[in-house]
Amino acid sequence: MAQLAGNDEIESLRIELAEIGRSMRLSLQQHTSSFRSISTVNSVRDDFDNETADQWATIERLPTFKKLRASLFDDHGGGNVNGKRVVDVTKLEPLERYMFIEKLIKHIEKDNLRLLQKLKKRIDRVGVELPTVEVRYKNLCVEAECEVVHGKPLPTLWNSLKSMIFVLSKMLGARPQKANIKIIKDVSGTIKTGRMTLLLGPPGCGKTTLLLALSGKLNQSLKSTGEISYNGYKLEDFVPQKTSAYISQYDLHIPEMTVRETLDFSACCQGVGYRAEIMKEVIRREKQEGIVPDPDLDTYMKAIAVQGLQQTVQTDYILKILGLDICADTIVGDVMRRGVSGGQKKRLTTGEMIVGPTKALFMDEISNGLDSSTTFQVVSCLQQLVHITDATALISLLQPAPETYNLFDDIILMAEGKIVYHGPRSLVLGFFEDCGFKCPERKGESDFLQEVTSKMDQQQYWYHTEQPYCYVSVDEFSRRFKECQIGRKLDEELLGPYDKSRRKDALSFSKYSLSKWKLFRACISREFLLMRRNSFVYVFKSTQLVIIASITMTVFLRSRIKIDAVHANYLFGSLFYGLVILLVDGFPELSMTVSRLAVFYKHRESHFYPAWAYAIPAAILKIPLSLLESFVWTAITYYVIGYSPEFGRFFRQFLLFFAVHLMSMSMFRFIASFLKTVAASTTVGGLANLFLLLFGGFIIPQPSMPAWLKWGFWVSPMTYGEIGISGNEFLAPRWQNVLSANMTIGRETLTSHGLNFDAYFYWISLLALFGFSILFNVGFAVALTFSKPATMSPVLISHEMLSQIQERKMLTAVEMLRRRPLVLQKWLYGLEKEQWFYLFNPLQ
């Protein structure tokens, strides 16, 4: 009995402890900000209250499309969290998105890692695999065809004179001397998934060219040979520009847009990629297995899987992890506008590309302008993203700090266009020790790796003191790497086949992420935003036009107008002056278009949107501005100057001025897109104005033009403005008084200027002006589609530099003789001098 009593006491104590533990867990769940993941609906009701469980059951009953957008979100009623509510993740307010990200990520490094781990755990729990990208390149060579110049290609007076003589010689049929210079020399390797790869090398060794080649953005003027593949697919089999993200070392952004707007636009154009399909499959499997996810994690994953949104949770997330949330609503700025700092602009350049769904990241000098702590923070976040989501990253850094260097898994060391080492970071020092060079204890590994291949700095790391030091060239390092175990293993991986049936969903086979209509909406929204940001320019132009119109109407005051031939000429001059003012009013479109071209080319190369999606909004949204400018001029000057008082003629003059102004803005946009620089565009724009004025029919009447120049009269848009506006005025009833020569005053005035056309020519002129506007806008779109950026200049090399390259090749060949078989040595030694020159001379 005593034993039974003791057992009862133990059992009651165990039950009491279990009740205490259960009450403690319930108390903890009430004060925590997120719910724990559970495996069955019954366990959900243990953790959730009845209301929350009913809300989740409501979400489960929704159709698939609505279920992908519905989630449980904190109800901030009265400023406090009052349970959960069912929300559409596409309709979250900016403040709600901000508070949600602040809740998820308080400490950037720790909380971001925790969020990614939760995301990965949820996906793995239902057996869904994230898409991955493995990049391979075999025997990759990149050559540039250079034009050989004598002396240094500097803009001195003597060099300019020699260039002029050289151009004249080419016009006379002389062929320019050219040479093929190899930038990348027969490199091979693999960028593995889930591993951070650091690209090291001195400036000019070919790092940027390698990154551009691997991302599919290599300039077409460069000749590339070899094979590059993503998951076994060659670059021509898919769209590498959408599959990978190349982050340039140059910060190109629209200065009028804020940091948040820049990221939002980039996220909208890049789409969500595989996220939507992954989310749909995860929800389907969780429903089958009765799994209820963490509400906050579910909200985040659903919010980043909806494409076409102008503002997304993904933008707030990138702003947070890159430390840009403090300047999210600050304009980017430029040299003329105060904006974000250089370091923030550099982080924005990185965030603009990683905000998308791309799994392969190629980053070029992303640490320029950043301090070491900020660089460490950015690279640390990238490391978490790569390791947990199995992304692929190749990052070029010039001089990384030791703590940043230690975040990488693999190292690619380049020098003189060749790969010296490509393998694990932990084995790189051992490779160089085998070559006879050792890194000192207090020396940074990254600095040692870049100096050990330099002829000037190499000797200080030689540690075989018992042996005499002998310079080890880059070619020798590369040869030893291919012969070592790491190099042989790399070659074996490259020789092995790749199963193309796997991981195809990680590649992009469509050129753009959104439909044509959504891309057009995104571009027209951005163009409208930029017009609002530049409202000062348009207000200033309108004010300027009002002032000029007020002065003009006082010069041509109607009290001085009489119905005779002399005053008819005065009116004719005022009409021409109005055409000139509205023609010149479109000139500022030149500089505004040129200032945005660099960003457009960047977006075009990344396949954000097609050229027409940029050109059409730029043309359409300028129509109200042209209407306003032409109406302001016509309304102020028409009745004060004393034109024909009929309202129909007032309206027709306004319509013609509108067509001229629209044509002017379209013409200057086309000139800017074709010439791409402010200096060239301004010069050609001035010449275009001069051409229009000379051949417009007022300064030189059409009958007075030489026969071989009369074609200019009909191709000048100003001509049709003159025909339409003069006919509208001087064919009015008040100018029909007959002169002695049996000709009315209006006809006499028109005849004296060579513009004696019938009334219906007004409508022909109007259609011609609209036709010119359409033609210039089509030319604008075509120029944006096929033209190259203005920075693409011909590659020049001096004759002295070419001689040094040839001499270096000769010395390298002699060094190779020492390691070649005897038969090959005899063959090489048997070559004549001319044969040696032909063998190593790159001249064509």
Secondary structure, DSSP 8 states (H G I E B T S, - for coil): -HHHHHHHHHHHHHHHHHHHHHHHHHHHHHHSSS---BSSHHHHHHHS-HHHHHHHHHHHTS-HHHHTTEEEEE--GGGS--SEEEEEGGG--HHHHHHHHHHH-SSHHHHHHHHHHHHHHHHHHTT-------EEEEEEEEEEEEEEESS-----HHHHHHHHHHHHHHHTT----EEEEEEEEEEEEEE-TT-EEEEE--TTSSHHHHHHHHTT---TTEEEEEEEEETTEEGGGS-HHHHEEEE-SS----TTSBHHHHHHHHHHHH--TTHHHHHHHHHHHHHHHT-B--HHHHHHHHHTT--S-SS-HHHHHHHHHTT-GGGTTSB---SSS--S-HHHHHHHHHHHHHTS--SEEEEESTTTT--HHHHHHHHHHHHHHHHHHT-EEEEE-SS--HHHHTT-SEEEEEETTEEEEEEEGGGHHHHHHHTTB---TTS-HHHHHHHTT-TTTGGGGB--TTS------HHHHHHHHHHSHHHHHHHHHHHS---TTSSGGGS--SS-SS-HHHHHHHHHHHHHHHHHHTHHHHHHHHHHHHHHHHHHHHHT-GGG--SSHHHHHHHHHHHHHHHHHHHHTTTTHHHHHHHHHHHHHHHHHTTSS-HHHHHHHHHHTTHHHHHHHHHHHHHHHHHHHT----HHHHHHHHHHHHHHHHHHHHHHHHHHHHH-SHHHHHHHHHHHHHHHHHTSSSSS-GGGS-GGGHHHHHH-HHHHHHHHHHHHHHTSGGG--B-TTS-BHHHHHHHHTT----TTHHHHHHHHHHHHHHHHHHHHHHHHHH---TT----EEEHHHHHHHHHHHHHHHHHHHTTS-HHHHHHHHT--HHHHHHHH--B-
